[in-house]
Amino acid sequence: MALLLVQHGKCLSKEEDPERSLSEEGVDDVCRIADVAEAYEVYVPRIVHSGKKRSRETAKMFAAVLTPSDGIDEIEGINPMDNVSDFAETIDPNEDLMIVGHLPFLDRLTSFLITGSVDKSVFKFQNGGIVCLIKEPENDSWVIKWALMPDIG
């Protein structure tokens, strides 16, 4: 089973839009990554997102392409500075799930799941990209299985 972590797409500045909607570049990146995920037949039954507009917009764009059977939901506990260890306890490693959120939360969650520490960064997230984690049954540890990123340079 897979835990797909997505940093919301690039967004407008607070000056341009106080709610920080996705920028045109952010929309383009998310659409492109969603299309690639679909081409690879990435399956995700449920997508969850934070209450922030940029996260909700990103989740809806992924849902439009990946058509999760259980839909999309807003959840609490995944905002930028929320406690990752508390949230980690709620993750079911037997459930495929996409989480659309923010930094530093996603970076800290990934580090915590893989190393047990929020201070040891293990992956450089990009806006609109997907990082896939799985839990290895033989040693009960989380690993990064694959990633799709808008920029590879």
C-alpha positions in Angstrom: 0.0 0.0 0.0 1.2 3.5 -0.8 1.2 6.9 1.0 1.4 9.6 -1.7 2.6 13.0 -0.4 2.0 16.0 -2.6 3.1 19.6 -1.9 0.4 21.9 -3.2 1.1 23.6 -6.6 2.9 26.9 -6.9 0.6 29.7 -5.7 0.2 33.4 -5.9 1.8 35.7 -3.3 -0.3 37.1 -0.4 -0.1 40.5 -2.2 -1.6 39.1 -5.4 -4.2 37.0 -3.7 -4.7 36.8 0.1 -6.1 33.3 -0.2 -3.1 32.2 -2.2 -4.7 30.5 -5.1 -2.6 28.4 -7.5 -0.7 30.4 -10.1 -0.9 29.6 -13.8 2.5 27.8 -13.5 1.2 25.9 -10.5 -1.9 24.7 -12.4 0.3 23.7 -15.3 2.7 21.7 -13.1 -0.1 19.9 -11.2 -2.0 19.0 -14.4 1.2 17.6 -16.0 2.1 15.5 -12.9 -1.4 14.3 -12.6 -1.4 13.2 -16.3 1.9 11.4 -15.8 0.6 9.6 -12.7 -2.5 8.6 -14.7 -0.3 7.3 -17.5 1.6 5.2 -14.9 -1.7 3.9 -13.7 -1.2 5.3 -10.2 -4.2 4.2 -8.1 -5.4 6.3 -5.2 -8.8 5.6 -3.6 -8.8 8.7 -1.4 -7.2 12.1 -1.5 -7.1 14.4 1.6 -6.0 18.0 1.8 -5.6 20.8 4.3 -8.2 23.6 4.5 -5.9 26.1 2.7 -7.2 27.0 -0.8 -4.0 26.1 -2.6 -4.1 22.6 -1.1 -7.8 22.2 -1.9 -7.3 23.3 -5.6 -4.3 20.9 -6.0 -6.3 18.0 -4.5 -9.3 18.7 -6.8 -7.0 18.7 -9.9 -5.4 15.4 -9.0 -8.9 14.0 -8.2 -10.2 15.1 -11.6 -7.5 13.0 -13.3 -7.0 10.1 -10.9 -10.7 9.7 -10.0 -10.4 8.4 -6.4 -13.2 6.0 -5.6 -13.6 7.4 -2.1 -13.3 11.0 -3.2 -11.5 13.9 -1.6 -11.8 15.3 1.9 -10.5 18.2 4.0 -8.7 17.0 7.1 -7.1 18.7 10.1 -3.6 18.1 11.4 -1.6 18.7 8.1 -1.0 22.4 8.1 2.5 23.7 7.8 3.5 23.6 11.5 1.2 20.8 12.7 2.7 17.9 14.8 3.9 15.2 12.5 4.3 12.5 15.2 0.6 12.9 16.2 -0.5 12.7 12.6 1.8 9.7 11.8 -0.1 7.7 14.4 -3.3 8.0 12.3 -1.7 6.7 9.1 -2.9 3.2 8.1 0.0 1.6 6.1 -2.5 -0.8 4.6 -4.5 2.0 2.9 -3.6 3.8 -0.3 -3.8 7.5 0.4 -2.8 10.8 -1.2 -2.1 13.7 1.2 -2.0 17.2 -0.3 -0.4 19.6 2.0 2.5 22.0 2.8 6.0 22.4 3.8 7.5 22.0 6.3 4.9 19.5 7.4 5.4 17.1 4.5 9.2 17.2 4.7 9.0 16.6 8.5 6.5 13.8 8.1 8.6 12.0 5.5 11.7 12.4 7.7 9.8 11.2 10.7 8.4 8.1 9.0 11.8 7.1 7.5 14.3 8.1 10.2 12.2 8.6 13.3 13.4 12.2 13.5 11.8 15.3 12.0 15.3 16.9 11.8 16.8 14.6 9.2 15.6 15.7 5.8 15.4 12.8 3.4 13.8 14.3 0.3 13.5 17.7 -1.5 9.9 18.3 -2.2 8.7 20.4 -5.1 5.4 22.2 -5.6 3.0 19.9 -7.4 5.2 16.8 -7.2 4.4 13.4 -5.7 6.5 11.4 -3.3 5.4 7.7 -2.8 6.2 6.0 0.5 5.5 2.4 1.3 6.0 0.4 4.5 8.3 -2.6 4.0 6.6 -5.5 5.7 9.8 -7.5 6.3 11.3 -4.8 8.6 8.3 -2.6 9.3 10.1 0.5 8.0 8.9 3.3 5.6 10.9 3.9 2.4 10.6 6.1 -0.6 9.5 4.0 -3.5 9.3 6.6 -6.3 8.7 10.3 -7.0 7.3 12.4 -9.8 8.6 16.0 -9.8 7.8 19.0 -12.1 11.5 19.8 -12.4 14.4 17.4 -12.7 17.2 19.8 -13.1 
